[in-house]
Amino acid sequence: MPISADRFENIPDDGDTPSPETNAGAILAFLRDNPGKAFTRSEIAAETDVTEGSLGPTLVRLRERGRVDHRGNYWRVSDHEASVDTATTHAAATIAAHEDDGETPDYDEWQEHAIDPRDLDE
């Protein structure tokens, strides 16, 4: 049975947010924890316990999705991925600070001013 476009848009994309217990999740967590460094595949394998056989294909998929960058023999978290992490951390801290002050953020007001990222492609 077909579903509406709105319902389709609300289905989580498993490729965008890997679970921490997956190889992709373990690799991203390690690289996010070391944003100022680039690592070889063997270094990533040693730090994440992801096997060399699984590491290569997983890194390629992460690169295709813009999550990691690759140059020569080295891999690092992408600038985009690091920026998203920073923005998420900032947003969570801002909300926590407002809640600590006894304020409840007005999400409806925020939503009126938010930009839908799907509108940026037009």
C-alpha positions in Angstrom: 0.0 0.0 0.0 1.5 3.4 -0.9 2.1 6.0 1.8 2.0 9.8 1.6 5.2 11.8 0.9 4.9 13.4 4.3 4.9 10.0 6.0 7.8 8.9 3.8 9.8 12.0 4.9 9.3 11.0 8.6 10.7 7.5 8.2 14.2 7.4 9.8 17.0 6.8 7.3 19.1 4.1 8.8 22.0 5.2 6.6 22.1 8.7 8.1 22.3 7.8 11.7 24.2 4.5 12.4 23.5 2.8 15.7 26.4 2.9 18.1 26.7 -0.9 18.1 27.3 -1.0 14.3 30.6 -0.9 12.6 29.7 2.5 11.1 28.7 3.8 14.6 31.9 2.6 16.2 34.0 4.2 13.5 32.2 7.5 13.6 32.3 7.7 17.4 36.1 7.1 17.3 36.7 9.7 14.6 34.3 12.2 16.3 36.3 11.9 19.5 39.4 12.8 17.5 38.3 15.5 15.2 41.8 17.1 14.8 43.4 13.9 13.5 43.4 11.5 10.6 44.0 7.8 10.9 45.0 4.9 8.8 42.6 1.9 8.4 44.7 -0.2 10.7 44.8 2.5 13.4 41.0 2.8 13.2 40.6 -1.0 13.3 42.8 -1.2 16.4 40.9 1.5 18.2 37.4 0.3 17.3 37.7 -3.5 17.2 36.2 -3.4 13.7 37.8 -6.0 11.5 40.0 -4.9 8.6 37.6 -6.8 6.3 34.6 -4.8 7.4 36.5 -1.5 7.9 37.2 -0.7 4.2 33.6 -1.1 2.9 32.2 0.7 5.9 34.6 3.7 5.5 33.7 3.9 1.8 30.0 4.0 2.6 30.6 6.7 5.2 32.6 8.7 2.7 29.9 8.4 0.1 27.4 9.8 2.7 29.8 12.7 3.5 30.5 11.5 7.0 34.2 11.0 6.6 37.0 12.3 4.4 39.8 10.3 2.8 43.2 11.3 1.5 46.0 8.9 0.7 46.0 6.3 3.4 44.2 8.5 6.0 40.6 8.9 7.1 39.1 11.6 9.4 35.6 12.8 10.4 34.3 15.2 7.8 34.0 18.9 8.5 30.3 18.6 7.9 30.0 15.8 10.5 32.0 17.7 13.0 29.8 20.8 12.5 26.6 18.9 13.0 28.0 17.5 16.2 29.0 21.0 17.4 25.5 22.4 16.5 23.7 19.5 18.3 25.8 19.9 21.4 25.2 23.7 21.4 21.5 23.2 20.9 21.3 20.7 23.8 23.3 23.0 26.1 21.1 26.0 25.2 17.9 24.1 26.0 19.4 22.7 29.2 20.4 26.3 30.3 16.9 27.5 29.7 15.4 24.6 31.6 17.8 25.2 34.5 16.5 28.8 34.6 13.0 27.5 34.9 12.1 28.4 31.3 10.5 26.1 28.9 11.5 26.8 25.3 8.7 27.7 23.0 9.2 25.1 20.3 6.2 26.4 18.3 7.7 29.8 18.1 11.1 28.3 17.2 9.5 26.2 14.5 7.9 29.3 12.9 11.5 30.6 12.2 13.2 27.3 11.5 14.4 26.6 8.0 13.3 23.2 6.5 16.5 21.8 5.0 14.4 20.3 2.2 13.7 23.9 1.1 17.4 24.6 0.6 17.6 22.3 -2.5 15.1 24.3 -4.4 
